[in-house]
Amino acid sequence: MKRGGAGRASVHADTKREAIDRGREISRNQGTEFRIHNKDGRIASSDSHGNDPNPPKG
């Protein structure tokens, strides 16, 4: 797992599930955007844990 703009990984995990769980925990603690990427680098899913300046209407 890497933080955006980081040169090297901050967490190593044996499975993708472990990496996602750990990354989501870190993202919640830091109030940041959390993005899960596929092997080809495309974003598979995204969660926002920070302040959303454009919350959904409704």
PDB file with SEQRES, HELIX, SHEET and CRYST1 records, atoms N, CA, C and O in Angstrom:
SEQRES   1 A   58  MET LYS ARG GLY GLY ALA GLY ARG ALA SER VAL HIS ALA          
SEQRES   2 A   58  ASP THR LYS ARG GLU ALA ILE ASP ARG GLY ARG GLU ILE          
SEQRES   3 A   58  SER ARG ASN GLN GLY THR GLU PHE ARG ILE HIS ASN LYS          
SEQRES   4 A   58  ASP GLY ARG ILE ALA SER SER ASP SER HIS GLY ASN ASP          
SEQRES   5 A   58  PRO ASN PRO PRO LYS GLY                                      
HELIX    1 AA1 LYS A   16  GLN A   30  1                                  15    
SHEET    1 AA1 2 GLU A  33  HIS A  37  0                                        
SHEET    2 AA1 2 ILE A  43  SER A  48 -1                                        
CRYST1    1.000    1.000    1.000  90.00  90.00  90.00 P 1           1          
ATOM      1  N   MET A   1       0.854  -1.160   0.000  1.00  0.00           N  
ATOM      2  CA  MET A   1       0.000   0.000   0.000  1.00  0.00           C  
ATOM      3  C   MET A   1       0.901   1.223   0.000  1.00  0.00           C  
ATOM      4  O   MET A   1       1.891   1.279   0.729  1.00  0.00           O  
ATOM      5  N   LYS A   2       0.544   2.213  -0.834  1.00  0.00           N  
ATOM      6  CA  LYS A   2       1.299   3.449  -0.936  1.00  0.00           C  
ATOM      7  C   LYS A   2       0.398   4.644  -0.743  1.00  0.00           C  
ATOM      8  O   LYS A   2      -0.750   4.656  -1.187  1.00  0.00           O  
ATOM      9  N   ARG A   3       0.917   5.621  -0.095  1.00  0.00           N  
ATOM     10  CA  ARG A   3       0.230   6.911   0.023  1.00  0.00           C  
ATOM     11  C   ARG A   3       0.469   7.678  -1.271  1.00  0.00           C  
ATOM     12  O   ARG A   3       1.537   7.559  -1.872  1.00  0.00           O  
ATOM     13  N   GLY A   4      -0.508   8.460  -1.704  1.00  0.00           N  
ATOM     14  CA  GLY A   4      -0.383   9.227  -2.938  1.00  0.00           C  
ATOM     15  C   GLY A   4       0.873  10.081  -2.950  1.00  0.00           C  
ATOM     16  O   GLY A   4       1.121  10.837  -2.011  1.00  0.00           O  
ATOM     17  N   GLY A   5       1.663   9.965  -4.002  1.00  0.00           N  
ATOM     18  CA  GLY A   5       2.888  10.730  -4.140  1.00  0.00           C  
ATOM     19  C   GLY A   5       4.093  10.109  -3.457  1.00  0.00           C  
ATOM     20  O   GLY A   5       5.209  10.607  -3.605  1.00  0.00           O  
ATOM     21  N   ALA A   6       3.892   9.039  -2.717  1.00  0.00           N  
ATOM     22  CA  ALA A   6       5.000   8.382  -2.026  1.00  0.00           C  
ATOM     23  C   ALA A   6       5.816   7.550  -3.004  1.00  0.00           C  
ATOM     24  O   ALA A   6       5.281   7.018  -3.977  1.00  0.00           O  
ATOM     25  N   GLY A   7       7.092   7.442  -2.746  1.00  0.00           N  
ATOM     26  CA  GLY A   7       7.968   6.668  -3.606  1.00  0.00           C  
ATOM     27  C   GLY A   7       7.978   5.190  -3.275  1.00  0.00           C  
ATOM     28  O   GLY A   7       8.256   4.359  -4.139  1.00  0.00           O  
ATOM     29  N   ARG A   8       7.679   4.858  -2.036  1.00  0.00           N  
ATOM     30  CA  ARG A   8       7.707   3.444  -1.648  1.00  0.00           C  
ATOM     31  C   ARG A   8       6.499   3.102  -0.783  1.00  0.00           C  
ATOM     32  O   ARG A   8       5.813   3.981  -0.262  1.00  0.00           O  
ATOM     33  N   ALA A   9       6.262   1.820  -0.646  1.00  0.00           N  
ATOM     34  CA  ALA A   9       5.094   1.338   0.095  1.00  0.00           C  
ATOM     35  C   ALA A   9       5.237   1.615   1.590  1.00  0.00           C  
ATOM     36  O   ALA A   9       6.333   1.532   2.144  1.00  0.00           O  
ATOM     37  N   SER A  10       4.121   1.943   2.232  1.00  0.00           N  
ATOM     38  CA  SER A  10       4.119   2.179   3.673  1.00  0.00           C  
ATOM     39  C   SER A  10       3.654   0.954   4.444  1.00  0.00           C  
ATOM     40  O   SER A  10       3.930   0.833   5.637  1.00  0.00           O  
ATOM     41  N   VAL A  11       2.950   0.042   3.776  1.00  0.00           N  
ATOM     42  CA  VAL A  11       2.446  -1.186   4.396  1.00  0.00           C  
ATOM     43  C   VAL A  11       2.588  -2.325   3.404  1.00  0.00           C  
ATOM     44  O   VAL A  11       2.310  -2.165   2.216  1.00  0.00           O  
ATOM     45  N   HIS A  12       3.021  -3.471   3.896  1.00  0.00           N  
ATOM     46  CA  HIS A  12       3.083  -4.675   3.072  1.00  0.00           C  
ATOM     47  C   HIS A  12       2.103  -5.688   3.644  1.00  0.00           C  
ATOM     48  O   HIS A  12       2.031  -5.870   4.860  1.00  0.00           O  
ATOM     49  N   ALA A  13       1.348  -6.348   2.769  1.00  0.00           N  
ATOM     50  CA  ALA A  13       0.358  -7.333   3.200  1.00  0.00           C  
ATOM     51  C   ALA A  13       0.462  -8.561   2.309  1.00  0.00           C  
ATOM     52  O   ALA A  13       0.891  -8.470   1.159  1.00  0.00           O  
ATOM     53  N   ASP A  14       0.067  -9.708   2.845  1.00  0.00           N  
ATOM     54  CA  ASP A  14       0.120 -10.959   2.088  1.00  0.00           C  
ATOM     55  C   ASP A  14      -1.027 -11.076   1.089  1.00  0.00           C  
ATOM     56  O   ASP A  14      -0.877 -11.707   0.043  1.00  0.00           O  
ATOM     57  N   THR A  15      -2.170 -10.471   1.407  1.00  0.00           N  
ATOM     58  CA  THR A  15      -3.325 -10.562   0.511  1.00  0.00           C  
ATOM     59  C   THR A  15      -3.887  -9.171   0.236  1.00  0.00           C  
ATOM     60  O   THR A  15      -3.641  -8.226   0.986  1.00  0.00           O  
ATOM     61  N   LYS A  16      -4.637  -9.065  -0.841  1.00  0.00           N  
ATOM     62  CA  LYS A  16      -5.279  -7.793  -1.171  1.00  0.00           C  
ATOM     63  C   LYS A  16      -6.278  -7.413  -0.086  1.00  0.00           C  
ATOM     64  O   LYS A  16      -6.398  -6.237   0.258  1.00  0.00           O  
ATOM     65  N   ARG A  17      -6.999  -8.397   0.459  1.00  0.00           N  
ATOM     66  CA  ARG A  17      -7.977  -8.140   1.523  1.00  0.00           C  
ATOM     67  C   ARG A  17      -7.301  -7.500   2.731  1.00  0.00           C  
ATOM     68  O   ARG A  17      -7.826  -6.538   3.291  1.00  0.00           O  
ATOM     69  N   GLU A  18      -6.135  -8.022   3.144  1.00  0.00           N  
ATOM     70  CA  GLU A  18      -5.404  -7.449   4.283  1.00  0.00           C  
ATOM     71  C   GLU A  18      -4.977  -6.013   3.978  1.00  0.00           C  
ATOM     72  O   GLU A  18      -5.080  -5.135   4.835  1.00  0.00           O  
ATOM     73  N   ALA A  19      -4.502  -5.779   2.762  1.00  0.00           N  
ATOM     74  CA  ALA A  19      -4.069  -4.437   2.373  1.00  0.00           C  
ATOM     75  C   ALA A  19      -5.243  -3.461   2.379  1.00  0.00           C  
ATOM     76  O   ALA A  19      -5.105  -2.327   2.837  1.00  0.00           O  
ATOM     77  N   ILE A  20      -6.392  -3.895   1.875  1.00  0.00           N  
ATOM     78  CA  ILE A  20      -7.584  -3.041   1.848  1.00  0.00           C  
ATOM     79  C   ILE A  20      -8.040  -2.716   3.264  1.00  0.00           C  
ATOM     80  O   ILE A  20      -8.335  -1.561   3.570  1.00  0.00           O  
ATOM     81  N   ASP A  21      -8.099  -3.720   4.127  1.00  0.00           N  
ATOM     82  CA  ASP A  21      -8.535  -3.495   5.511  1.00  0.00           C  
ATOM     83  C   ASP A  21      -7.611  -2.514   6.226  1.00  0.00           C  
ATOM     84  O   ASP A  21      -8.079  -1.598   6.902  1.00  0.00           O  
ATOM     85  N   ARG A  22      -6.302  -2.705   6.079  1.00  0.00           N  
ATOM     86  CA  ARG A  22      -5.324  -1.833   6.735  1.00  0.00           C  
ATOM     87  C   ARG A  22      -5.370  -0.422   6.143  1.00  0.00           C  
ATOM     88  O   ARG A  22      -5.314   0.569   6.872  1.00  0.00           O  
ATOM     89  N   GLY A  23      -5.473  -0.344   4.825  1.00  0.00           N  
ATOM     90  CA  GLY A  23      -5.536   0.955   4.164  1.00  0.00           C  
ATOM     91  C   GLY A  23      -6.766   1.745   4.550  1.00  0.00           C  
ATOM     92  O   GLY A  23      -6.689   2.953   4.771  1.00  0.00           O  
ATOM     93  N   ARG A  24      -7.898   1.072   4.633  1.00  0.00           N  
ATOM     94  CA  ARG A  24      -9.146   1.737   5.021  1.00  0.00           C  
ATOM     95  C   ARG A  24      -9.028   2.268   6.458  1.00  0.00           C  
ATOM     96  O   ARG A  24      -9.487   3.373   6.750  1.00  0.00           O  
ATOM     97  N   GLU A  25      -8.421   1.492   7.342  1.00  0.00           N  
ATOM     98  CA  GLU A  25      -8.228   1.927   8.731  1.00  0.00           C  
ATOM     99  C   GLU A  25      -7.349   3.183   8.781  1.00  0.00           C  
ATOM    100  O   GLU A  25      -7.670   4.138   9.489  1.00  0.00           O  
ATOM    101  N   ILE A  26      -6.256   3.180   8.039  1.00  0.00           N  
ATOM    102  CA  ILE A  26      -5.358   4.336   8.004  1.00  0.00           C  
ATOM    103  C   ILE A  26      -6.083   5.549   7.422  1.00  0.00           C  
ATOM    104  O   ILE A  26      -5.954   6.660   7.938  1.00  0.00           O  
ATOM    105  N   SER A  27      -6.839   5.338   6.357  1.00  0.00           N  
ATOM    106  CA  SER A  27      -7.570   6.427   5.710  1.00  0.00           C  
ATOM    107  C   SER A  27      -8.587   7.053   6.657  1.00  0.00           C  
ATOM    108  O   SER A  27      -8.722   8.276   6.699  1.00  0.00           O  
ATOM    109  N   ARG A  28      -9.294   6.238   7.407  1.00  0.00           N  
ATOM    110  CA  ARG A  28     -10.266   6.763   8.387  1.00  0.00           C  
ATOM    111  C   ARG A  28      -9.564   7.598   9.448  1.00  0.00           C  
ATOM    112  O   ARG A  28     -10.037   8.677   9.808  1.00  0.00           O  
ATOM    113  N   ASN A  29      -8.436   7.101   9.949  1.00  0.00           N  
ATOM    114  CA  ASN A  29      -7.701   7.814  10.995  1.00  0.00           C  
ATOM    115  C   ASN A  29      -7.168   9.153  10.501  1.00  0.00           C  
ATOM    116  O   ASN A  29      -7.124  10.121  11.261  1.00  0.00           O  
ATOM    117  N   GLN A  30      -6.763   9.217   9.232  1.00  0.00           N  
ATOM    118  CA  GLN A  30      -6.168  10.435   8.689  1.00  0.00           C  
ATOM    119  C   GLN A  30      -7.175  11.321   7.962  1.00  0.00           C  
ATOM    120  O   GLN A  30      -6.851  12.443   7.574  1.00  0.00           O  
ATOM    121  N   GLY A  31      -8.403  10.818   7.777  1.00  0.00           N  
ATOM    122  CA  GLY A  31      -9.430  11.600   7.100  1.00  0.00           C  
ATOM    123  C   GLY A  31      -9.102  11.869   5.641  1.00  0.00           C  
ATOM    124  O   GLY A  31      -9.265  12.988   5.153  1.00  0.00           O  
ATOM    125  N   THR A  32      -8.637  10.833   4.947  1.00  0.00           N  
ATOM    126  CA  THR A  32      -8.216  10.989   3.558  1.00  0.00           C  
ATOM    127  C   THR A  32      -9.076  10.168   2.605  1.00  0.00           C  
ATOM    128  O   THR A  32      -9.913   9.372   3.028  1.00  0.00           O  
ATOM    129  N   GLU A  33      -8.855  10.376   1.323  1.00  0.00           N  
ATOM    130  CA  GLU A  33      -9.498   9.597   0.263  1.00  0.00           C  
ATOM    131  C   GLU A  33      -8.780   8.248   0.173  1.00  0.00           C  
ATOM    132  O   GLU A  33      -7.552   8.191   0.234  1.00  0.00           O  
ATOM    133  N   PHE A  34      -9.543   7.169   0.029  1.00  0.00           N  
ATOM    134  CA  PHE A  34      -8.976   5.820  -0.069  1.00  0.00           C  
ATOM    135  C   PHE A  34      -9.366   5.229  -1.410  1.00  0.00           C  
ATOM    136  O   PHE A  34     -10.553   5.087  -1.706  1.00  0.00           O  
ATOM    137  N   ARG A  35      -8.368   4.880  -2.230  1.00  0.00           N  
ATOM    138  CA  ARG A  35      -8.632   4.324  -3.560  1.00  0.00           C  
ATOM    139  C   ARG A  35      -8.002   2.953  -3.684  1.00  0.00           C  
ATOM    140  O   ARG A  35      -6.848   2.747  -3.308  1.00  0.00           O  
ATOM    141  N   ILE A  36      -8.777   2.016  -4.217  1.00  0.00           N  
ATOM    142  CA  ILE A  36      -8.303   0.660  -4.469  1.00  0.00           C  
ATOM    143  C   ILE A  36      -8.071   0.541  -5.970  1.00  0.00           C  
ATOM    144  O   ILE A  36      -8.959   0.831  -6.772  1.00  0.00           O  
ATOM    145  N   HIS A  37      -6.867   0.111  -6.340  1.00  0.00           N  
ATOM    146  CA  HIS A  37      -6.495   0.003  -7.746  1.00  0.00           C  
ATOM    147  C   HIS A  37      -6.437  -1.456  -8.188  1.00  0.00           C  
ATOM    148  O   HIS A  37      -6.107  -2.343  -7.401  1.00  0.00           O  
ATOM    149  N   ASN A  38      -6.761  -1.691  -9.455  1.00  0.00           N  
ATOM    150  CA  ASN A  38      -6.582  -3.008 -10.065  1.00  0.00           C  
ATOM    151  C   ASN A  38      -5.106  -3.195 -10.403  1.00  0.00           C  
ATOM    152  O   ASN A  38      -4.314  -2.263 -10.264  1.00  0.00           O  
ATOM    153  N   LYS A  39      -4.737  -4.386 -10.842  1.00  0.00           N  
ATOM    154  CA  LYS A  39      -3.352  -4.652 -11.217  1.00  0.00           C  
ATOM    155  C   LYS A  39      -2.871  -3.749 -12.342  1.00  0.00           C  
ATOM    156  O   LYS A  39      -1.684  -3.433 -12.420  1.00  0.00           O  
ATOM    157  N   ASP A  40      -3.792  -3.328 -13.223  1.00  0.00           N  
ATOM    158  CA  ASP A  40      -3.404  -2.468 -14.341  1.00  0.00           C  
ATOM    159  C   ASP A  40      -3.324  -0.990 -13.949  1.00  0.00           C  
ATOM    160  O   ASP A  40      -3.037  -0.143 -14.795  1.00  0.00           O  
ATOM    161  N   GLY A  41      -3.574  -0.674 -12.678  1.00  0.00           N  
ATOM    162  CA  GLY A  41      -3.441   0.689 -12.180  1.00  0.00           C  
ATOM    163  C   GLY A  41      -4.711   1.516 -12.202  1.00  0.00           C  
ATOM    164  O   GLY A  41      -4.732   2.626 -11.670  1.00  0.00           O  
ATOM    165  N   ARG A  42      -5.778   0.994 -12.809  1.00  0.00           N  
ATOM    166  CA  ARG A  42      -7.043   1.732 -12.826  1.00  0.00           C  
ATOM    167  C   ARG A  42      -7.716   1.654 -11.459  1.00  0.00           C  
ATOM    168  O   ARG A  42      -7.568   0.665 -10.741  1.00  0.00           O  
ATOM    169  N   ILE A  43      -8.454   2.701 -11.105  1.00  0.00           N  
ATOM    170  CA  ILE A  43      -9.148   2.741  -9.819  1.00  0.00           C  
ATOM    171  C   ILE A  43     -10.351   1.805  -9.868  1.00  0.00           C  
ATOM    172  O   ILE A  43     -11.223   1.945 -10.725  1.00  0.00           O  
ATOM    173  N   ALA A  44     -10.390   0.847  -8.937  1.00  0.00           N  
ATOM    174  CA  ALA A  44     -11.489  -0.115  -8.857  1.00  0.00           C  
ATOM    175  C   ALA A  44     -12.616   0.427  -7.985  1.00  0.00           C  
ATOM    176  O   ALA A  44     -13.792   0.253  -8.307  1.00  0.00           O  
ATOM    177  N   SER A  45     -12.261   1.087  -6.876  1.00  0.00           N  
ATOM    178  CA  SER A  45     -13.260   1.700  -6.004  1.00  0.00           C  
ATOM    179  C   SER A  45     -12.599   2.790  -5.176  1.00  0.00           C  
ATOM    180  O   SER A  45     -11.374   2.863  -5.086  1.00  0.00           O  
ATOM    181  N   SER A  46     -13.429   3.636  -4.571  1.00  0.00           N  
ATOM    182  CA  SER A  46     -12.923   4.779  -3.837  1.00  0.00           C  
ATOM    183  C   SER A  46     -13.843   5.081  -2.659  1.00  0.00           C  
ATOM    184  O   SER A  46     -15.064   4.978  -2.771  1.00  0.00           O  
ATOM    185  N   ASP A  47     -13.241   5.455  -1.524  1.00  0.00           N  
ATOM    186  CA  ASP A  47     -13.991   5.860  -0.334  1.00  0.00           C  
ATOM    187  C   ASP A  47     -13.407   7.171   0.169  1.00  0.00           C  
ATOM    188  O   ASP A  47     -12.188   7.341   0.186  1.00  0.00           O  
ATOM    189  N   SER A  48     -14.261   8.095   0.577  1.00  0.00           N  
ATOM    190  CA  SER A  48     -13.806   9.358   1.130  1.00  0.00           C  
ATOM    191  C   SER A  48     -14.061   9.350   2.628  1.00  0.00           C  
ATOM    192  O   SER A  48     -15.188   9.136   3.073  1.00  0.00           O  
ATOM    193  N   HIS A  49     -13.007   9.585   3.404  1.00  0.00           N  
ATOM    194  CA  HIS A  49     -13.131   9.586   4.862  1.00  0.00           C  
ATOM    195  C   HIS A  49     -12.870  10.965   5.450  1.00  0.00           C  
ATOM    196  O   HIS A  49     -12.814  11.124   6.669  1.00  0.00           O  
ATOM    197  N   GLY A  50     -12.711  11.962   4.584  1.00  0.00           N  
ATOM    198  CA  GLY A  50     -12.426  13.306   5.066  1.00  0.00           C  
ATOM    199  C   GLY A  50     -13.599  14.237   4.889  1.00  0.00           C  
ATOM    200  O   GLY A  50     -14.737  13.806   4.703  1.00  0.00           O  
ATOM    201  N   ASN A  51     -13.308  15.510   4.949  1.00  0.00           N  
ATOM    202  CA  ASN A  51     -14.313  16.548   4.767  1.00  0.00           C  
ATOM    203  C   ASN A  51     -14.677  16.621   3.288  1.00  0.00           C  
ATOM    204  O   ASN A  51     -13.801  16.818   2.446  1.00  0.00           O  
ATOM    205  N   ASP A  52     -15.943  16.466   2.968  1.00  0.00           N  
ATOM    206  CA  ASP A  52     -16.401  16.508   1.582  1.00  0.00           C  
ATOM    207  C   ASP A  52     -16.959  17.897   1.287  1.00  0.00           C  
ATOM    208  O   ASP A  52     -18.037  18.240   1.772  1.00  0.00           O  
ATOM    209  N   PRO A  53     -16.235  18.713   0.489  1.00  0.00           N  
ATOM    210  CA  PRO A  53     -16.718  20.062   0.204  1.00  0.00           C  
ATOM    211  C   PRO A  53     -17.956  20.070  -0.693  1.00  0.00           C  
ATOM    212  O   PRO A  53     -18.645  21.087  -0.766  1.00  0.00           O  
ATOM    213  N   ASN A  54     -18.255  18.963  -1.375  1.00  0.00           N  
ATOM    214  CA  ASN A  54     -19.421  18.855  -2.257  1.00  0.00           C  
ATOM    215  C   ASN A  54     -20.248  17.629  -1.884  1.00  0.00           C  
ATOM    216  O   ASN A  54     -20.278  16.659  -2.642  1.00  0.00           O  
ATOM    217  N   PRO A  55     -20.921  17.650  -0.731  1.00  0.00           N  
ATOM    218  CA  PRO A  55     -21.700  16.471  -0.322  1.00  0.00           C  
ATOM    219  C   PRO A  55     -22.854  16.212  -1.288  1.00  0.00           C  
ATOM    220  O   PRO A  55     -23.329  17.141  -1.941  1.00  0.00           O  
ATOM    221  N   PRO A  56     -23.311  14.966  -1.387  1.00  0.00           N  
ATOM    222  CA  PRO A  56     -24.421  14.658  -2.292  1.00  0.00           C  
ATOM    223  C   PRO A  56     -25.709  15.351  -1.851  1.00  0.00           C  
ATOM    224  O   PRO A  56     -25.955  15.533  -0.658  1.00  0.00           O  
ATOM    225  N   LYS A  57     -26.522  15.730  -2.828  1.00  0.00           N  
ATOM    226  CA  LYS A  57     -27.799  16.383  -2.524  1.00  0.00           C  
ATOM    227  C   LYS A  57     -28.837  15.336  -2.151  1.00  0.00           C  
ATOM    228  O   LYS A  57     -28.803  14.213  -2.654  1.00  0.00           O  
ATOM    229  N   GLY A  58     -29.745  15.699  -1.282  1.00  0.00           N  
ATOM    230  CA  GLY A  58     -30.835  14.783  -0.969  1.00  0.00           C  
ATOM    231  C   GLY A  58     -31.111  14.679   0.419  1.00  0.00           C  
ATOM    232  O   GLY A  58     -32.010  13.937   0.816  1.00  0.00           O  
TER     233      GLY A  58                                                      
END                                                                             
